[in-house]
Amino acid sequence: MANFFNMLYRISVLIFALGMVCPSGPSYADGLRTGFGKVILENIPIGVIYSMRKDSKFPLSIKNESDRKISIKIEVVIPKEGEIQEGYEAIPDTSWIILEQNQFTIEANGAAETDVVINIPDDKKYIGRKFHVFILSYTTGESLGIGLKSKLLFSVGNKTREAA
């Protein structure tokens, strides 16, 4: 009989612990979405500012698909060895990619967008090369964060914009 009460005690403790870890109450269907999953640009000129919003008509847009307001942060990240797209090399410096804005608060089912600017240094050694960079968009201040890892791939053209 003591084993029965011991087992009942353990089950009660387990149920209590599960109630603390998985409390009943509101649950959220969280999600972020973007059309900026994998973007490939060709012949970006050196030494000029290339605006995804102005030159490609394609800013980075993040959609909040949850039923509550969220805060997100966006970062430019150099891919690690093993993550680099075949035929490309990691971008040498994240300063080549400028985000118009890198933090947002997005209302439930709302969206935010920012321009992504590419500024390749005016150095002919980059002409003809292909570069890979990630743009990470993720929630902040959450107990369980969610995020997106967008891939930006671009080749450097053999002309400056003025000569094109």
Summary of the structure (lengths in Angstrom):
residues: 164
radius of gyration: 23.2
end to end distance: 88.9
largest distance: 90.9
contacts: 434
relative contact order: 0.25
helix: 18%
strand: 38%
